[in-house]
Amino acid sequence: MRLNPYLSFNGTCREAMDFYAKVLNAPSEGIMTYGETPMAGDMPAEMLGRVAHARIRIGDALLMASDSPASLYQTPQGVTVTLNIDEPAEADRVLAALSEGGTITMPIAETFWAHRFGTCIDRFGTPWMVNCEKPMAAAQAAE
């Protein structure tokens, strides 16, 4: 069993996934538009160039996404995509890059559990959490 996030966009999926692939040094595993699917004939013209399915690989995980029909799109809420990063400098770089054009909701800093931790909402509306954890024993000792 595997768990992976699936993001929904309102016409910006291709731009967002290209951005994430670049920021996260994550290879794209493909982007398919609605016009390239067997359901193309049943789709409204404005949907044909939108993304029906896209995926990038981040380590052993997948980040997948698509464009929703405008009438079905909802702004993400109650969910945050979390990146666990081993190196503090890389955590700093990733949060700074993801937040370009977006909003930092918690500046990256050291916490009792992490060498670096911060959050943002990117320019596409996706909430991100960047975490560079301390070893669990060290975090418990700091309490």
C-alpha beads as a LAMMPS data file, in Angstrom:
LAMMPS data file: protein, C-alpha beads

143 atoms
142 bonds

1 atom types
1 bond types

-500.0 500.0 xlo xhi
-500.0 500.0 ylo yhi
-500.0 500.0 zlo zhi

Masses

1 110.0

Atoms # bond

1 1 1 0.000 0.000 0.000
2 1 1 1.191 3.508 -0.806
3 1 1 -0.122 6.901 0.163
4 1 1 0.362 9.917 -2.078
5 1 1 -1.258 13.334 -2.360
6 1 1 -3.430 14.174 -5.360
7 1 1 -3.792 17.907 -5.968
8 1 1 -6.616 19.627 -7.804
9 1 1 -6.189 22.853 -9.775
10 1 1 -8.429 25.278 -11.627
11 1 1 -6.543 25.414 -14.934
12 1 1 -2.999 25.818 -13.543
13 1 1 -2.044 22.159 -13.111
14 1 1 0.621 22.066 -15.836
15 1 1 2.283 25.255 -14.563
16 1 1 2.129 24.043 -10.950
17 1 1 3.527 20.578 -11.683
18 1 1 6.340 22.024 -13.815
19 1 1 7.127 24.395 -10.926
20 1 1 7.098 21.592 -8.330
21 1 1 9.280 19.370 -10.526
22 1 1 11.844 22.172 -10.823
23 1 1 11.810 23.217 -7.136
24 1 1 11.881 19.654 -5.819
25 1 1 14.301 18.260 -8.427
26 1 1 11.590 15.721 -9.148
27 1 1 11.284 14.046 -12.538
28 1 1 7.946 14.301 -14.286
29 1 1 6.343 10.958 -15.063
30 1 1 3.933 12.433 -17.546
31 1 1 1.159 14.920 -18.167
32 1 1 -2.005 14.005 -20.073
33 1 1 -4.652 16.501 -21.122
34 1 1 -8.365 15.793 -21.287
35 1 1 -8.038 16.120 -25.062
36 1 1 -5.621 13.169 -25.070
37 1 1 -8.001 10.846 -23.216
38 1 1 -10.722 8.533 -24.550
39 1 1 -13.291 10.906 -23.004
40 1 1 -12.161 13.864 -25.176
41 1 1 -15.314 13.727 -27.295
42 1 1 -17.475 14.141 -24.198
43 1 1 -15.531 17.100 -22.770
44 1 1 -16.347 20.782 -23.248
45 1 1 -13.867 22.544 -25.551
46 1 1 -12.401 24.608 -22.689
47 1 1 -11.352 21.397 -20.884
48 1 1 -9.465 19.752 -23.759
49 1 1 -6.164 21.537 -23.060
50 1 1 -6.425 21.168 -19.302
51 1 1 -4.590 18.430 -17.411
52 1 1 -6.511 15.203 -16.784
53 1 1 -3.589 13.574 -14.944
54 1 1 -0.008 14.479 -14.072
55 1 1 2.582 12.966 -11.788
56 1 1 6.070 13.680 -10.521
57 1 1 8.257 11.417 -8.413
58 1 1 9.711 12.754 -5.160
59 1 1 12.011 10.087 -3.758
60 1 1 9.826 7.003 -3.322
61 1 1 6.593 9.012 -3.373
62 1 1 4.368 10.378 -6.102
63 1 1 2.705 13.764 -6.279
64 1 1 -0.234 13.557 -8.663
65 1 1 -2.612 16.238 -9.878
66 1 1 -5.209 17.351 -12.395
67 1 1 -7.329 20.327 -13.375
68 1 1 -10.893 20.125 -12.117
69 1 1 -13.795 21.408 -14.133
70 1 1 -14.338 25.001 -12.945
71 1 1 -17.722 24.140 -11.447
72 1 1 -16.163 21.408 -9.269
73 1 1 -12.946 23.127 -8.172
74 1 1 -12.519 23.922 -4.473
75 1 1 -9.634 25.740 -2.799
76 1 1 -7.589 23.277 -0.721
77 1 1 -8.468 23.338 2.965
78 1 1 -7.757 21.065 5.875
79 1 1 -4.838 19.359 4.083
80 1 1 -1.148 20.253 3.845
81 1 1 1.477 18.606 1.657
82 1 1 4.446 17.830 3.899
83 1 1 8.037 17.493 2.754
84 1 1 10.484 15.849 5.142
85 1 1 13.948 17.035 4.181
86 1 1 17.214 15.741 5.665
87 1 1 19.402 18.848 5.335
88 1 1 18.541 22.191 6.995
89 1 1 19.940 24.259 4.104
90 1 1 17.803 22.302 1.623
91 1 1 14.728 22.839 3.816
92 1 1 15.426 26.588 3.758
93 1 1 15.847 26.552 -0.042
94 1 1 12.694 24.538 -0.685
95 1 1 10.413 26.665 1.515
96 1 1 11.788 29.865 -0.010
97 1 1 11.257 28.535 -3.544
98 1 1 7.764 27.154 -2.894
99 1 1 6.652 30.424 -1.320
100 1 1 7.730 32.625 -4.281
101 1 1 4.570 34.440 -5.322
102 1 1 2.705 32.835 -2.432
103 1 1 2.540 33.408 1.320
104 1 1 4.795 32.181 4.100
105 1 1 2.421 31.204 6.900
106 1 1 5.179 30.231 9.357
107 1 1 8.749 31.378 8.679
108 1 1 11.276 28.573 8.653
109 1 1 13.114 28.241 11.963
110 1 1 14.417 25.737 14.472
111 1 1 11.811 24.169 16.739
112 1 1 12.009 21.673 19.590
113 1 1 11.347 18.809 17.127
114 1 1 13.069 20.089 13.999
115 1 1 16.314 21.650 12.840
116 1 1 14.118 23.606 10.407
117 1 1 10.342 23.870 10.102
118 1 1 8.154 26.269 8.137
119 1 1 4.917 26.499 6.181
120 1 1 3.602 28.346 3.164
121 1 1 0.783 28.512 0.674
122 1 1 2.241 28.606 -2.823
123 1 1 1.036 30.816 -5.670
124 1 1 -1.264 28.003 -6.837
125 1 1 -3.042 27.777 -3.460
126 1 1 -1.364 24.559 -2.270
127 1 1 -0.440 24.530 1.448
128 1 1 3.064 23.148 2.150
129 1 1 4.889 22.141 5.322
130 1 1 8.678 21.777 5.211
131 1 1 10.164 19.746 8.046
132 1 1 13.785 18.844 8.781
133 1 1 13.350 16.733 11.893
134 1 1 15.767 16.228 14.732
135 1 1 16.257 12.638 15.852
136 1 1 13.267 11.713 18.024
137 1 1 15.368 11.126 21.184
138 1 1 16.850 14.639 20.871
139 1 1 13.403 16.172 20.441
140 1 1 12.053 14.345 23.511
141 1 1 15.076 15.386 25.584
142 1 1 14.439 19.028 24.669
143 1 1 10.945 18.880 26.204

Bonds

1 1 1 2
2 1 2 3
3 1 3 4
4 1 4 5
5 1 5 6
6 1 6 7
7 1 7 8
8 1 8 9
9 1 9 10
10 1 10 11
11 1 11 12
12 1 12 13
13 1 13 14
14 1 14 15
15 1 15 16
16 1 16 17
17 1 17 18
18 1 18 19
19 1 19 20
20 1 20 21
21 1 21 22
22 1 22 23
23 1 23 24
24 1 24 25
25 1 25 26
26 1 26 27
27 1 27 28
28 1 28 29
29 1 29 30
30 1 30 31
31 1 31 32
32 1 32 33
33 1 33 34
34 1 34 35
35 1 35 36
36 1 36 37
37 1 37 38
38 1 38 39
39 1 39 40
40 1 40 41
41 1 41 42
42 1 42 43
43 1 43 44
44 1 44 45
45 1 45 46
46 1 46 47
47 1 47 48
48 1 48 49
49 1 49 50
50 1 50 51
51 1 51 52
52 1 52 53
53 1 53 54
54 1 54 55
55 1 55 56
56 1 56 57
57 1 57 58
58 1 58 59
59 1 59 60
60 1 60 61
61 1 61 62
62 1 62 63
63 1 63 64
64 1 64 65
65 1 65 66
66 1 66 67
67 1 67 68
68 1 68 69
69 1 69 70
70 1 70 71
71 1 71 72
72 1 72 73
73 1 73 74
74 1 74 75
75 1 75 76
76 1 76 77
77 1 77 78
78 1 78 79
79 1 79 80
80 1 80 81
81 1 81 82
82 1 82 83
83 1 83 84
84 1 84 85
85 1 85 86
86 1 86 87
87 1 87 88
88 1 88 89
89 1 89 90
90 1 90 91
91 1 91 92
92 1 92 93
93 1 93 94
94 1 94 95
95 1 95 96
96 1 96 97
97 1 97 98
98 1 98 99
99 1 99 100
100 1 100 101
101 1 101 102
102 1 102 103
103 1 103 104
104 1 104 105
105 1 105 106
106 1 106 107
107 1 107 108
108 1 108 109
109 1 109 110
110 1 110 111
111 1 111 112
112 1 112 113
113 1 113 114
114 1 114 115
115 1 115 116
116 1 116 117
117 1 117 118
118 1 118 119
119 1 119 120
120 1 120 121
121 1 121 122
122 1 122 123
123 1 123 124
124 1 124 125
125 1 125 126
126 1 126 127
127 1 127 128
128 1 128 129
129 1 129 130
130 1 130 131
131 1 131 132
132 1 132 133
133 1 133 134
134 1 134 135
135 1 135 136
136 1 136 137
137 1 137 138
138 1 138 139
139 1 139 140
140 1 140 141
141 1 141 142
142 1 142 143
